[in-house]
């Protein structure tokens, strides 16, 4: 991708991070403990993929919490200069919802559906007194 800032991948990462960042294109699973640099590794992986010619919208970044999703996408934007909105990134739930809304017509549904939490669904199906 043109216009990306240069990144010294080898100089800015430890050996394990560098190996994960530069692994062959395709899905990658990074297993690491707290404070080991997972978000940093993922951020640099995105930069690496962009430098290898990947398009931002072809990269999927998933995490569990809104806080970590926001942090991850901010770091990617800061490192690459690519606006975070160009990536498929967020929580598992938010990305799942985005996919369902974009493809609602395939299931003969409207994209403005409502998602109920457990309590709401129980109330909906509970007998009324």
PyMOL commands that set and color helices and strands:
alter all, ss='L'
color gray80, all
select helices_A, chain A and resi 9-12+15-21+38-51+56-58+66-80+84-86+92-102+104-107+118-125
alter helices_A, ss='H'
color red, helices_A
select strands_A, chain A and resi 60-63+88-91
alter strands_A, ss='S'
color yellow, strands_A
deselect
rebuild
show_as cartoon
